[in-house]
Amino acid sequence: MFTNDSPMSRFIESMKIDYEKWHDGIGYDIKALEEATNEERKEIERILLNRNKRDWRDIEALAILNTPKACSTILRALLSNNNEVNMAVLRFAPELVSSQVKTRVIVKALKSARFFDGFSHTLNMVGEYHPEEVVDELFHGLINREGGIAVHFAAMLYYIYGKGETIFDDEHRDFFLKFNTAILSDRKLAFKELCEKINVDYCEYLKDT
């Protein structure tokens, strides 16, 4: 039997996510999970495995449990269309994912992720890991994604090509904001300007637009 102040009880209580916790990105009580007894961890795992709808918090907790069933569930989560969950797998259980799968998941997120849908975590991941396929998708996104997201793609390419100090260098903000337009001709002009700044041939990317 678990007491009200046991690690098990504290963890279960932390699973109640309200708007504030959602908005601020507050996770489950990981300290409680780490302090849990073997019996408590088994019960927590049972609860997590039986959840119908998962978010990044579940992935983090399952990664800490690190049992065969937990790892299998984490990998199955990559089959979902939830970019936030997919990024959580790459963040909390990178050892379970091959570089090929990691690349595929990131490219998928670059095509579809939106703000509050794993977008910021995707960018952070890209800042550290950007093989050719990922960089190529950033270029395509400059034309195909909505303006607000294209702004961040431009900033990321600036960073990858050594023109920015961070993944969003405020010193070049005014230039990045040129991509925040729905007018294709204006977006193309900004695209050409960026390619010239980072010494990349823009013709291949614009030939079908």
Secondary structure as UniProt FT lines:
FT   TURN            4..5
FT   HELIX           7..14
FT   HELIX           19..24
FT   HELIX           30..35
FT   HELIX           38..49
FT   HELIX           56..65
FT   HELIX           68..77
FT   TURN            78..79
FT   HELIX           83..92
FT   HELIX           94..96
FT   HELIX           99..112
FT   TURN            115..118
FT   HELIX           119..128
FT   HELIX           132..144
FT   HELIX           147..160
FT   TURN            161..162
FT   TURN            167..168
FT   HELIX           170..172
FT   HELIX           173..176
FT   HELIX           177..179
FT   HELIX           184..198
FT   HELIX           203..206
FT   TURN            207..208
//
